[in-house]
Amino acid sequence: MTTPDVSAEVEAATQRVRELGEQVAEQARKNGLAWLEGYETVLKNMLDLEEQAAKGTGAEWATSLATTHANFVRSTSEVVLGAMRQQLGRRRVLRPALDDDGPGADAPGPSHVRVE
């Protein structure tokens, strides 16, 4: 009795799983970027409203406080959201490690994957 050679079938299934994983990761990246854009829009509108409401009071101190707060939030969120956007722009791809040299070969973690 001979054992059938299933290596081609296993390789095809592995390739399909890899492609599906890449599609899921790409869609997650797109969704993350869309969420960031939406969050930035909402944040901008809320800060503009805060400043307009403070100006409407006619109190100089309230206008100054609201403007200072809004500028602080804008500055800090620009840094944080920019870093998030940069991270979403990068793709982490896990590839099978076929040999012991190359990018990610000495990275910690399972020996059967390589981060590129």
FENCOR-V881635 format. One record per residue. PSI is psi in whole degrees, -180 to 180 (999 if undefined). D_CENTER is the distance of its C-alpha to the mean C-alpha in whole Angstrom. Layout:
# FENCOR-V881635
PSI/D_CENTER + PSI/D_CENTER
This chain:
# FENCOR-V881635
130/52 + 149/49 + 129/45 + 148/44 + 110/41 + 9/38 + -37/35 + -39/35 + -40/34 + -43/31 + -41/30 + -42/29 + -41/28 + -42/26 + -41/24 + -41/24 + -42/22 + -46/20 + -41/19 + -42/18 + -41/16 + -37/14 + -42/15 + -45/13 + -41/10 + -41/10 + -39/11 + -40/8 + -46/6 + -43/8 + -40/9 + -43/6 + -39/7 + -40/10 + -44/10 + -45/9 + -43/12 + -43/14 + -43/14 + -40/15 + -47/18 + -44/19 + -45/19 + -46/21 + -40/23 + -40/24 + -39/24 + -42/27 + -42/28 + -45/29 + -42/30 + -41/33 + -41/34 + -40/35 + -33/37 + -20/38 + -25/40 + -4/42 + 123/41 + -41/40 + -37/39 + -41/37 + -44/36 + -44/35 + -47/33 + -41/31 + -43/30 + -44/29 + -47/27 + -42/25 + -39/25 + -46/24 + -41/21 + -46/20 + -48/20 + -40/18 + -30/15 + -42/15 + -50/14 + -49/12 + -32/10 + -41/10 + -40/9 + -43/6 + -42/6 + -42/7 + -39/5 + -24/3 + -23/7 + 146/8 + 128/9 + 118/10 + 125/14 + 124/16 + 150/20 + 138/23 + 108/25 + -19/28 + -180/30 + 5/29 + 165/28 + 178/26 + 131/22 + 2/21 + -34/24 + 20/25 + 146/22 + 155/22 + -172/22 + 143/23 + -8/26 + 3/25 + 155/21 + 135/20 + 126/17 + 999/17
